[in-house]
Amino acid sequence: MSTAGPTERELEPLSLDFYRRDAAEVARDLLGRYLSRSVDGSRRAVVRIVETEAYLGEIDAASHAAGGRRTARTETMYRAGGIAYVYLIYGMYHCLNVVTGPEERASAVLVRAGEPIEGVDWMAENRGARPPFVPGQLGGGPGKLCMALAIDRSHDGVPLDRGEIVLSRGRPTQPDRIARGPRIGVDYAGEAASWPLRFGIAGHPEMSRPRLE
């Protein structure tokens, strides 16, 4: 867990062009970037993204948009990249995704884990956790991360370059520090289950399990 606060440069929002690329490219490039959550202009929490998963849209059997599926929930995925796609799993955990690519591509990147940088006390309160914290306790998984940052379905479709949820420059990860492997929990997706579309900062302690080394 980092003790150094974010700098002004690190908090510069990423441009919309950053998102309007292939989902796998965006997933790699999100590692090390900062995810900021502001509340009422008086409270802010910041995490450094350490783990992501790419979902490639219609061609990807693991995607919510597989085969061109469109529902009220997934319609957000078909918008142009640079907005949040938030859904609920198991009726209790929210997951934050970054919509990528051009309009109608329906690709996205799941933010799987983040290292707390600022606002740790608020994140801990949201998670019902008390110090000393073990690695991954606050943001080491997509459900944990959304709980810690109080992200829910009300944030579905919000822009990511301004407002309550902002993705910023942060501290980009060097290519030789990036590990990759198959995505987690998509065994139902046939061949797509083995696609190496999970990315992480190699060996980072705040990553979800199993850790990418």
N, C-alpha and C positions, 0 to 999 in steps of 0.2 A: 504494500500500500504506500503510495507516494506521499511525502510530506511537503513537497514543493508546490506552491500555488501556480495557477496558469498565468502566463504573461499576456499582454495585450495582443501581441502578434499571434500567439497560439490560439486566441479566441476569435480570430478573423474568420467569418463564415465561409464555408466552401461555396464556390459558384455553382449555379445550376448545371453548367456544362460538365462538372465533375461527375454528376449522376447519370448523364445521358449517354452512357457507354455500356458496353457489355457487363453483365452482372458480375462475372468472375473477376474482371478487372477492377470494378468498384469494390468488391469484397476484399481484395488484396490491399487496395489503396486506402481503405478505411482503417486498417490496422495502425494504431498510434494516433488516430485523430481523436479530437475531444467531442464528447456528447454532453451538452449543457441542458439542464432543466431548470427553468425559472418559474417562480410562483409569486404572483401579485407584485412583481418588481421588488420584493423585499427579501427573497430567499433564493439561493442558487446552489445547485449541486452540479459537479463536473466529474465525469469519468473519462478515462482514456480507453478507447476500444482495443481489446486484446484478442478478440475471437469473433469470426463472422462465418456465415454460410451463404452461398449463392444459390438462387433458384431461377431457372432459365425460361420460365414461362410455359407456353403451350407444348413445347417439345420435351418438357421435363416431367416425368411421371410423379415426381415428388412435390411438384408445385401445386398450389391451390388452383392455378390456371391451366393445369394439364389438359391437353386436348381441346383447348379453347373454352373450357368451362367458365361460365360467367354467372355470378350470383350477386345478390345485394351486397354481400360481404366482400367479394373479390373485385367488385367494380373499381375500387381504388387502384388496384394493380394495373389497370389499363390506362391510367393517366400518365402524363409525361413524368420522367424521373425528377426527384427532388422533393418528394413528399413522403410522409409516414404512412405505412400500412400497419395497423394494429389489430390483432385478432385475439380471441380468447380460446385457450385450449383446456380440455378437461373440465370446463365449466368454472375454472378458478384462476388460471394463470394467463396474464397478458404477454404478448410477444411483440416487440418492436421490429419492424422491417423498413428498409429504405427502398422505395420504388426507384428502379433504374431504367435506362434506355429511353427510346422515344415513345410517344403515345401509341397505345395498342400493343406494345411488346409484352406487357404483363410480367416482366421480370422484376426480381427484388432480392435484397440481401437482408438476411436475418442478423441482427446484432445479438450475438450469443453471450458475450461477457465483457465487463469493463472493470478497470482498476480505479478505485475511488481517488480523486485528486482534491476535490473541495466539497464541503457540505457533508462530511462523513457523519456528523451527529444526526442530521436530519435523515440521511439514508438509513442509519441504524435504527432510528425511531420508527421509520416506515416498515422496516424488516422485523421489528420487535427483538433487536439484537443488542447485546451489551458487550463492551470491551472486557478483556482483550479479544479482538476479532481474529479468526483464523482465515487464511487465504481463501478467497472465493465466497466468503460468507455473505457479503453484501451484494456483489454483482456477478458472481460466478455461475451464470446460467441465464437464459433469456427471461424466465419467469421471475427469478430473484432480482434481476436488473430492473425490470419494469416496476416491481413492487417497491424497490428502493427509491426509484425516481418518481413514483406516483404517476406512472404512465398507464393509461387505460383506453378503452374504445372511444372515449370523447376526443382523443388525439388522432384518430384515424383521418387521414387526408390533410393534416396540417403541413404547411411548408417547413422545410428544414433549414432554411437560410435566414429565418427571422422568427420572432415569437417565443413561445414557451419552450420549444425543443429546437436546439440549434446544433448542427454539426460544423465543427471548425477545424482549422489547420492542425492544431495540436502538435504532436511530434511524430512525423511520419516514420514508418519502420523501414529500415534498410532491407533490401531484397534477401540478403543472406541470413536474415533473422526470421524469415517467414517460413513456417511449416504448413503442410497441407495434408489432407486425408479425406476419407469418405464422410459424408454428413451423418449426423446422429438421428436415430429414431425414424428412419425412412425405409425400413426393410420391406414395406409393402410396394416399393417403387420399382421392383424388378431390376433390370440392368442399371437404371439410373441411381440405385442405392449405392453403387460402387464408385460413382463419379467422384473424383477428388475435389470437391467444391467447398470443403470446410478449410478455413484458413485461420492461423493463429500466430502470435508472437511466440516463437519456439521456446517451450519450457516455462512460459510465464505462469507464476503461481496463482494468478487470479482467473485463469482459464477454467472452463467447466471440465468435467471428467468424461471420458479419458483424455488426459492432456496430450496435446500435440508437441512432440519433442523435435 
